[in-house]
Amino acid sequence: MTDPASSRWRIYEALRAEIKRAGHSPTVRELAALVDLAVSTVHRYLKLLKREGWIDWPAGKARSISTRRLPAVQAFAQQHPLARLDAPPDGAQPKADHACGARKC
């Protein structure tokens, strides 16, 4: 979906930009005006984006569309959970940060 010329990508990017600008999602009509497409076309693409995991769109709530993490990144994160960044690798003891030999003085 990363083709910038595709309607789906234009809708997603316009939605993301408008949420960032206004702090909430636009209506479907406003989004249609932003991308210069028919309301029915935007509605169809929004359903597709929701089904593919690009957006979250609760039924029956106005201005409730939100963008989600990219599906590929989300799938990768679920398959490869990150290790705690503050934990030393392979159970090694952390090195002292101070001249006195203590982690904290």
N, C-alpha and C positions, 0 to 999 in steps of 0.2 A: 504493500500500500504506500510505499514511499515515493511514488511518482507524483511530483508536484503539480502536474497538469491534470491529474485525476480529480473528479468532483468529490470523491470520498475524502481525499487528502485535503482538498481546499476547505471542505466543511469541518474536518477535524482541526485543522490549523486555525481557522476563523473562530471556532468554538474555544480553543485553548487561549487564543489572543484576547477574545472578548471577556472570558472569565478572569484573566489576569488584569485587564484594564478596568472592568467594572466591579469585580469582586463577586459576581454571580453570573450564571449562564444566561444567555439571551433566550428569548422565546424562539420557537421554530420559525415563526414569521420573520423575526428580526434576523435570525441566522440565514434564512433564505434571501433576504435583502442584501446581507453582507456578501454573499457568494454569487449573487445574481442568478439564482435558480428558482424553480417553482417550489412552493411549499411542499407539495406532494413528493417531489424528488428528494428534497432535504429530509423529509420524514422517513422515506424509504431507506436512505443512506444512514440515518441515525439508528434505525432498527438494525441494520447490518453492522454498524460500528459497535453497537451494544452486544450483538450476538458474538462478534469476534473478540470482545473484551477490551476494546479501545476506550469505551465510555461506560459510565454507570448512569442509568436513566430510570429512576423509580416511576412506576405507573401512577398517573393521576396527580402528580405534583408539578406545579408551575415553576419554571426557572430552577429545575433541580438536576439538570444534566451536569455531570462532572467527568473530567478526563481521568483516565487511569494510567498506571505505568504501562509501558509498552509490553504487549503480551510476551514477546520473545525474552525480554529482560526478566519479566515476572516468572516465566517458566524456568529460566536458568537459575534464578535466585532460589526457587523452591527445590531444584535438584542439587544445588551446591550451596548449602547454608554457610554463611560467613562465620569464621571463627571469631571469637572475641578479640578485638584489636589490642586490648590491653594485656592479654594473656601471653606469657612467653611461649615460644614454639616448642613443641615436643617435651613439655614438662621441665624445661631448663629453668634454672633459678635466675630471676632478674638480676641484672648488674646493679651495683650501688650507684646512685646518682650523685652522691656527695663525697667529699674527701674523707669524711668521718666513717664511711663504709655503710651508712644507713640509707635506706630508701628515702626517708624523710627525716629531717632534723627537728 
